Amino acid sequence: MTTKTIKDVDEKAWLEFKSIAAKKKAKMGKIFEEMVDHYKDKNENFWDNILKGPALLSEKEAAAMLKSVKKIREEYGFRNLQ
């Protein structure tokens, strides 16, 4: 068994972590692994929803928006969009 340290964990958070492990009657290392897995799953689901979710604009709406943005950029002297 090796001992690891986690920097910048305040006492309140550490006691809560220990309390969670005690309530589940599990070792703190196992609870930590579950937390990491949960965070990883939540993060992947978040990006899947953004990247693979339904489109917010139709192709027609997107083209109209791009046209409007180009016009505004020209009026105010910004560089042209590619």
PAKOL-770898 format. One record per residue: residue in one letter; x, y, z of N, C-alpha, C, CB in turn. Coordinates in steps of 0.2 Angstrom, whole numbers, padded with zeros to 4 digits, always signed. Glycine has a CB too. Layout:
<recs>
AXYZXYZXYZXYZ
...
</recs>
This chain:
<recs>
M+0004-0006+0000+0000+0000+0000+0004+0006+0000-0005+0000+0006
T+0003+0011-0004+0006+0017-0004+0002+0023-0002+0009+0019-0012
T+0005+0028+0001+0001+0034+0003+0002+0039-0002+0004+0036+0010
K-0004+0042-0004-0004+0048-0008-0006+0054-0005-0008+0046-0015
T-0004+0060-0007-0007+0066-0004-0011+0070-0009-0001+0070-0001
I-0016+0074-0007-0019+0078-0011-0018+0085-0008-0027+0076-0012
K-0016+0090-0012-0014+0097-0010-0021+0101-0010-0009+0100-0014
D-0021+0106-0006-0026+0111-0006-0033+0108-0004-0026+0115-0012
V-0034+0103+0000-0040+0100+0002-0042+0103+0009-0041+0093+0002
D-0047+0107+0009-0048+0110+0016-0051+0105+0021-0053+0116+0015
E-0051+0107+0027-0053+0102+0032-0060+0100+0031-0052+0105+0039
K-0065+0105+0030-0072+0103+0029-0073+0098+0023-0076+0110+0028
A-0070+0099+0018-0070+0094+0012-0068+0087+0014-0067+0097+0006
W-0062+0087+0017-0059+0081+0019-0064+0077+0024-0052+0082+0022
L-0066+0080+0029-0071+0077+0034-0077+0075+0030-0073+0082+0039
E-0080+0078+0025-0086+0076+0021-0084+0070+0017-0088+0082+0017
F-0078+0070+0014-0076+0064+0011-0075+0058+0015-0069+0066+0007
K-0072+0059+0021-0072+0053+0026-0079+0051+0028-0068+0055+0032
S-0083+0056+0029-0090+0054+0031-0094+0050+0026-0094+0060+0032
I-0093+0052+0019-0096+0048+0014-0093+0041+0014-0095+0051+0007
A-0087+0040+0014-0084+0033+0014-0087+0029+0020-0076+0034+0015
A-0087+0032+0026-0090+0029+0032-0097+0027+0031-0089+0033+0038
K-0101+0031+0028-0108+0030+0027-0109+0024+0022-0112+0036+0024
K-0105+0023+0017-0105+0018+0012-0101+0012+0015-0102+0020+0006
K-0098+0012+0020-0094+0007+0023-0089+0004+0018-0099+0001+0026
A-0086+0009+0015-0081+0008+0010-0074+0011+0011-0083+0009+0003
K-0069+0009+0008-0063+0012+0009-0062+0018+0005-0057+0007+0007
M-0059+0023+0008-0058+0030+0004-0056+0029-0003-0054+0035+0008
G-0051+0025-0004-0048+0024-0011-0054+0022-0016-0043+0019-0011
K-0058+0018-0014-0064+0015-0018-0069+0021-0019-0067+0009-0015
I-0070+0025-0014-0075+0031-0015-0071+0036-0020-0076+0034-0008
F-0065+0037-0019-0061+0041-0024-0062+0039-0031-0054+0042-0022
E-0061+0032-0032-0061+0030-0039-0068+0031-0042-0060+0022-0039
E-0073+0029-0038-0080+0031-0040-0081+0038-0042-0085+0028-0034
M-0079+0042-0038-0079+0050-0039-0076+0051-0046-0076+0054-0034
V-0070+0049-0047-0067+0050-0053-0071+0047-0059-0060+0047-0053
D-0073+0041-0059-0077+0038-0064-0083+0042-0065-0079+0031-0062
H-0087+0044-0060-0093+0048-0061-0091+0055-0064-0096+0050-0054
Y-0086+0058-0063-0084+0064-0066-0083+0063-0073-0078+0067-0062
K-0079+0058-0075-0077+0056-0082-0083+0055-0086-0072+0050-0082
D-0088+0051-0083-0094+0050-0087-0098+0056-0088-0098+0044-0083
K-0099+0060-0083-0103+0066-0083-0100+0071-0088-0103+0070-0076
N-0093+0071-0089-0090+0076-0093-0091+0073-0100-0082+0076-0092
E-0090+0067-0102-0091+0064-0108-0098+0065-0111-0089+0056-0108
N-0103+0064-0106-0110+0065-0108-0112+0072-0110-0115+0063-0102
F-0108+0077-0106-0109+0084-0108-0107+0086-0115-0105+0088-0103
W-0101+0083-0117-0099+0085-0123-0102+0081-0129-0091+0083-0124
D-0105+0075-0127-0109+0071-0132-0115+0075-0133-0110+0064-0130
N-0118+0078-0128-0124+0082-0129-0123+0088-0134-0127+0084-0123
I-0118+0091-0133-0116+0097-0136-0114+0095-0144-0110+0101-0133
L-0110+0091-0144-0107+0089-0151-0112+0085-0155-0100+0086-0151
K-0116+0081-0152-0120+0076-0156-0127+0077-0155-0118+0069-0154
G-0129+0083-0152-0136+0084-0150-0139+0087-0157-0137+0089-0145
P-0145+0089-0156-0149+0092-0162-0146+0099-0163-0157+0092-0160
A-0147+0100-0170-0144+0107-0172-0149+0112-0169-0144+0107-0180
L-0146+0118-0167-0150+0124-0165-0152+0128-0170-0145+0128-0160
L-0149+0128-0176-0151+0132-0182-0152+0127-0188-0146+0137-0183
S-0156+0129-0192-0157+0125-0199-0151+0128-0203-0164+0126-0202
E-0150+0125-0209-0145+0127-0214-0147+0134-0216-0144+0122-0219
K-0154+0135-0217-0156+0141-0220-0155+0147-0215-0163+0141-0222
E-0156+0146-0208-0155+0150-0203-0148+0152-0202-0158+0148-0196
A-0144+0147-0203-0136+0148-0202-0134+0152-0207-0133+0141-0202
A-0136+0151-0214-0134+0155-0219-0136+0162-0218-0136+0152-0226
A-0142+0163-0216-0144+0170-0215-0140+0174-0210-0152+0170-0213
M-0139+0170-0204-0135+0173-0199-0128+0175-0201-0135+0168-0193
L-0125+0170-0205-0118+0172-0208-0118+0178-0212-0115+0166-0212
K-0123+0179-0216-0124+0184-0221-0124+0191-0217-0130+0184-0225
S-0128+0191-0211-0129+0196-0207-0123+0198-0203-0135+0195-0202
V-0119+0193-0201-0113+0194-0198-0108+0197-0202-0110+0188-0194
K-0107+0195-0208-0103+0198-0213-0104+0205-0215-0103+0194-0220
K-0111+0207-0215-0113+0214-0216-0111+0218-0211-0120+0214-0218
I-0112+0216-0205-0110+0220-0199-0103+0221-0198-0113+0217-0192
R-0099+0216-0199-0092+0216-0199-0089+0221-0204-0089+0209-0200
E-0092+0221-0210-0090+0226-0215-0091+0233-0213-0093+0224-0222
E-0097+0234-0210-0099+0241-0208-0095+0244-0203-0107+0240-0206
Y-0093+0239-0198-0088+0242-0193-0081+0241-0194-0091+0238-0186
G-0079+0239-0200-0072+0238-0201-0068+0232-0199-0069+0244-0199
F-0071+0227-0197-0068+0221-0195-0066+0217-0201-0072+0217-0190
R-0061+0213-0200-0058+0209-0205-0064+0204-0208-0052+0205-0203
N-0063+0202-0214-0068+0198-0217-0068+0191-0215-0068+0198-0225
L-0073+0187-0214-0074+0180-0212-0072+0176-0218-0080+0178-0210
Q-0068+0171-0217-0066+0166-0222-0072+0162-0225-0061+0161-0220
</recs>
